[in-house]
Amino acid sequence: MKHTSEQRVLFPDLNDKPVVVQFSAPTESSDGGSVLFEAIDRGLGLTQRLADAIHDPRQPGKIDHSMVDLIRQRVYAIACGYPCGNDADRLAHDPVMKLVCGRAPQDVEDRLGSQPTLSRLENLVTRTDLLRMAYGLAETVIDRQARRRRPKKVRRVTIDLDPTDDPTYGDQQQTFFHAYYDTWCYLPVVVTIQIEDDPEHHVVAAILRPGNASGAQGAIAILKRLVRRLRKTFPRAELLLRADGAFATPPVLDWAEDEGLEYLINLPVNEVLRDRAERWMKQARKLHAKSGQTEHVFSEFFYRTQKTWRQSRRVVLKAEVTVCTGRSPKDNPRFVVTNRRCSPKHEYGVYVQRGEMENRIKELLHGLRFDLTSCTRFLANQFREIVTVAALVLYQHLRYAAAGTELERAQVWTLRERLIKIGVRVVESVRRIFLDAPRSYPWASLWRKIAMACGALSG
């Protein structure tokens, strides 16, 4: 590989001798810990499943990079903090990235896919390919959870849905201005599942929607196939649907009841609900007047919209007066429609646990750049979201491997900083490939423990 003097920087006064920094070490990598991703992926079969879902029209004799190699390269790069396809050219000769993608780490001619190659992949996929990829992603996560426990012993599976905004960049298909978010955007919906009381909420789907999509658009289609698979895998489990107020629509409520799902769905506040809640808001205000602190009162009532709901439904109320430093007290009534029968306080407590699902969205957005949907084609952007979710799946199983350590609940950015971003020198002998990491690496013992949980052997 050719390295030019433009990569050299001189600090003449830092030490007794001038300090020269140059980026010219062909056998070294800053992502030595990414071998953990390969170990997890091999156990899950995730990237292989995604690759198998794509119909490859290329002529076999002219292929340098198999479909699974390209999927692995894309998913691992996103997980390592390189979400943009333009990063591929800089990483094409990275020895560790080549190693985890099944390439010879020190063979200069055996490079990874280039940016144009990955761009062609993004624009190659069809709607059918994406649907199969979505199925494969969800099934991989569900199957893995089934292997971790006795499926017939599982008594509850919670499904969470939440939309988010995805600002767009320019002339992209199906981008529209959304007044609520005050931007041109897409409106993807993210779906997670929680098995029993597992603190990890696993992302099983991310569906890209146009910027003018209605709040619940596509929700029933997503739920139909997910519920079918969950009931097949966990036959004795009760299914609970929790969702944002965007999904409190008659079709979603009716479908959930017809399918025998329990649900806890936020109701957007309107004047009728405010009037119904006023008697309990008065109680909350009295409590606040005595304590000077945030106070709330829980209650319930039955409610039915005059034209759209087919029946009256139970609404759980949290009548709250909130206090923030430097601000006047504020009324904050919250409403959740449900078909469950526990106490209002208990039901509201179960509903707010969906906040953990929102942490998954934060990891997708801020840790993995889920919103980097800058392709012109809508389907290409959907492909990007699927491979980004696949990268999060690897991190979620890395958290499982870190159980019992200080990183068992760490977020993506912390896991990447401590376990993945390790500078290593790659040394290849006749029988082995050595990743020579710094002796001063501060989390060496923790890394070894997690690596063993991922299938490594002591030696």
N, C-alpha and C positions, 0 to 999 in steps of 0.2 A: 504494500500500500504506500502511496506517496504522501509525504508529510512536508509541508512547506514552512519556511521561517515565519510566516504570518501568524502561526500558532504560538509563537514564543513571546513571553513577556518578561521584562527584566526589572527587578527591584534592586537598585544599586546600594541602598542604605539600610536594609533590614537587618543585616548581620555583619559579621567581620568580613564575609565574602559576599559578592553580589549573588542574589537569588534569582534563578532563571526558572520560569514556569513554561512548559511546553506540552502540548497535547499530541504525543507521538508514540505512545506505548501500544502497539497493536495487540498484545496478548493480555491486556488488562481491561477490566470492566467495572463500572460503578454499580452494577445490579447483581452482585453475586448471590444474594438471597433469593433470586427468582427461581432457583431450583426447587424451592418449596412449592411454587405454583405448579410446576410440572408434576411433582409427586402427588399433589392433591388432584390435579386434573386427570392423571392416569387412573387414580382410584375411582373418580366420578365417571370418567368417560365423557366428559362434557363437550370438549371441543370436537372429539370424534363424532359425537351425536349431531352437533351443529353442522359439521362438514357433510355428513351423510344426508342431511336434509336438502342440500343444494344440488340441483341438477347441473352437471358440469358439461357444457357443450364443446369444450376445447378438444382438439385432436390429441390423443394420448402421446403420439410421437414427438409433439412439439411442446410438451409441458416440462418446465423446469421446477415449478413449485406446485406440489399437490394441493388439493383443496384443504385438507386438514392442516398442512404446513402453514398456509396463508391464514386460516382461522386462528391457529395457535399464535402465530406472530402478532396478529391484530389484538387478540385478547390479552396476551401476556404484556404487550407494549402498553396497553391502556392501564393494566394493573400496576405496571412499573412507573406510571406517571408520564407516559408519552401518548396522549389521546389523539393527537393530530396525525393524519396520514403522512404529512410532510416529514415527520420524524423518522419515517422508514428509511430514507436515504442515509441518514446519519447513523442508524443502528444496523444497517445491512451487514457490517463486518464486526459488530460487537461479539466477542467470543462466547460470552455467557448466553446472550440471546440466541445465537446460533446453536449452542449446546442444547438449550431447552426446547428448541424447535426441531431437533433431530439432525442438525447439520454438524459437519466437522469444524470445531471451533477455531483451529489454526490454519485451515485451508483458505487461502486468500481468494481462490476462484469460486469457492462454494459459499456464495453470499445469500442473504435472505432476500425476500421480495422487495422491489423498489416501490416508491410512492406511486408511479403510474400503474404498477401491477395491482397494488391494493385498491386504487381508484377504480380500475376495471372490475375488480371483485365486487366492490360496493354497488356498481351500476349493472352488474350481471344478474343479480338476484331478482326473481319474480315474486308475485304475490303468493303463489303456491309455495315457493321456497321459504318465504318468510313465515308463512303459516306453519309449515313443518318445523322450522327452527323454533318457533314459539312453543309448539307442542313438545319438541325435544328438550328445550330448556326447562319447562315446567315438570316434565316427567323425570328428568334427571334429579331435580331437587326433591320431588316427592318420593322417588324410589330410594334416594339416600336417607331420607328421614325414616322410611319404613325399615331400612336395614339397621338403623340405630336403635330401634325399639321393637316391641311386639305389636304389630299392627292391630290385632284383635283386642288388645288391651287399651288402646287409645280411646278415650271417651269424649274428647272435644278437640275440634280443629277450628280456629278462628281465621276468617278471611277478611283482610283489610283492603279497601280501595281508597285511593286518594289521587286527585288530579293535581298537576302542577303546570306552571307556565314555562315555555321553552322559547325565549326570544330568538327570532330569526335574523339572518344577516343581510339578505338582499333579495334578488329575484328568485325565489324558491317556490316550488309547487305547493299549493294549498296553505300558504301562509296568509293570515288575515289580521286586521287590527282588532284587538280585544280591549274594550273600554275599561273593564275592571282592572286589567293589568297595565293599561295605558301603554301598550306596545304592540308591534307586529310579532306574532308568535305562533307556535304550535301549542296544543293542549294535551300532552301525553297523560295517560292514566297508569299508575303503578299499582301492582297487586302483590300482597304478601300473604303468607300463611304462618300461623303460630300453632305448634302442636302442644296441646295441654298448656302447661305454664312455662314452657321453654322461653327464656328471656330473649332468644334470637328470633326475630321475625324474618322469615326467608322470602326474598323477592322471587316470584315465580313468573311474572309477566310484566312487560312494559309496552303498552300499545300507543303508538303515535297517532294523534288525531289532528285534523285541520284546526286552524286557529278560530274558526267560527263554530266549532262543535258545541252542541248542547251539553250541559253538565254531565248527564248520564249516558251520552251516546256511546254505544258499544259495550256498555256494562253487562247487559244480559247475555250477549254473545260470549263474552269472556267467562262469565260465571257458569254458563251451561256446561262448557267443556271442562272447567276446573272442578265443579261440583261432581260431575260424572266420574272423573278420575279419582278424586278424594274418597268418594263413597266406595269405589272399587278397592282402593288401597286400605282404607280404614273403615271397614263395614259397620262397626258398632259406634262410630263417633257421631256426636251431635255437631252440626255445623252452625257456626255463628258468623253472621255478616255484620261487619262494622264499616261505616262509611261516612264521608263528609256530606255536608248538606246538599251538595250538587246531585247526590244520588237519591234524595228523598222525593222521588217521582212516583206517580201511581203505577207505571209499568214495573218498576223495580220492586216496590212494596208488594204488589199483587203476585209477581213471579216468585218472590221469596216465600210468601205464604203458601202458594200452590205447590212449591217444591219442598215444603216442610223445613225451611231454614228459620232459625231464630235470627233476629236482627236488632241492631242498635244503630240508628242512623240520625245524625244531627238534623234538626229542622231549622231552616232559616227563620229569623225573627220577622213577624209581621204584626200589624196593629191588633188583630184578633187575639193572637197569642199574648201580646203585651197586656191586653185587657184581662185575659183569663189569669195571668200571673200576678196581677196587681195586689191581690189580698196577701200573697206570700211575700211580695216585695216590701209591703208595709212592715211585716214582721222583721225582715232583714234590715230595714232602715232603723227600726227601734233598737235592734241588737247592736247595730253600728253606732248609734247615738250613745249607747252606754259604754261601749268598749273603745270606740275610736279606731277600731281595726277593721280589716276586711271580714265581713260576716256573710253567711249564706244559710238558706233554708231549703230543704228538699221536700218536694211533694209530687203529686201526679194528678192528671185529669184525662178525660177522654175527649178526643178532638176529631173533627171530620171537616174537610173542605166541602163546600156546598156542591160543587160541580164535578170534581175529579176523583175523589176517594170513594171507593165502593162501600166503605163501612167506617164506623168510628174506630179509632185506634188509640191505644194507651200512649200518653206522652209523659215522660219523666221531666220534671222541672228542677233546675237549680236556680233559685232566686238569690242573687248575690249583689252585694254592694262592695265594690273594690276600692282600695285606698292605695294610691301611689304617692311617694314623697314629692312634695311641691305641687300637687294637683288636688283639685276638689274631688270628693267622693263621687263615684260613678255607678249608676245602676247597670248590672250586667246579667240579665236573665238569659239562661241557656235552656234549650229544649231538645230532647232526644225522643224520637218515636221508636217504640219497641213492642214486640209481642211476647216478651218475657214477663215473669211474674214475681221477681224478687223485689226487695224494698227499693224505693227511688234512690236512696243514697248508694246502695250496693250497685244498682244498674248504672248509675252515672260513673261510679268508680271503675266499673268494667269498661265503659265507653272511653274514658280518658286514657286508658292504657294504649290506645292507638297512637299515642304520642311516640312510642318506640318505633312504629312504622314510619313516622315522619323523619326519624333519624336515618332510616335507610335512604330516604329521598335526599337528605342532606349529604350523605356519603356519595350518592350517585352524582349529585350536582357539583359539590365542592371537592370531592376526593377523586372523582373519575371523569369529570367533565361530560356528564350525561347530556348536557345542553349544547354540545359542540356538533350541532346538526346543520352543517354549512353546505351540504350537497344541494345541487339544484333539484334532483329527483326526490320526490317524497319517499319512494320505496328505499332509496339509498340511505336516507336519514333513519328510516325504521330499522334497517340493517345495523346502523351504528348504535342504535339504542339497545338492540338485542345483544351485541357483542360487549357493550358496556355493562349490561346487567350480568353477563357471563363473568366478567372480571370481578364484579361484586360478589358473585357466588363463590369464587375462589377465596376471597377475603373472609366471607362468612364461615367457610370451613377451616380457614386458617385460625379463626377465633376458637373453633372447637378444639383444634390441636393445641391451642394455648390455654386450655382449661386448667384451672388451678394455679395459674401464674398471674403476674401483674398485668398481662395483656389480654386476659380472657374477655374483657369488655371494651378493649381499645378500639378506636375508630380507624378508618382506612388510612388516614394520613399518619397516625402514630405507628400503625403496623408497618407501613411502607418505610418510614424513617428508621425504625429500629431493626426490622428483620430483612428488608429487601435491599435497601441502599447500602450495600457493603462493597467496598472497593476490594477487588481480588485480582490476583495474577493467575492466568490459566496456564498450567503446565501439563503437557500431554506426554505420557510415556507409552511404551508398547502395550502395557496392560491396563493402565488407568489414566484418568484425567483428574488432575489435582486443581482445586480452587484454593489458592494460597491467600488467606485473608490476614489482615494485620493482627499481630499479637495483642495490640492495645484495644481491639474492638471491645467496647464496654459491655455488650450483651451476649458474649460468646456462650456462656453456660446456658442462658435462656434460649438462645438459638438452637443449641444442641438438643435441649429437651423437646422443643417444638418439632425439630426435624425428626426426632425419634417417633413422635406421635404421628408424623406424616408418612412413616414407613422406612425411615433410614435405620441403618444398623450401626452399632458401635464397632469401630475398627480403626 
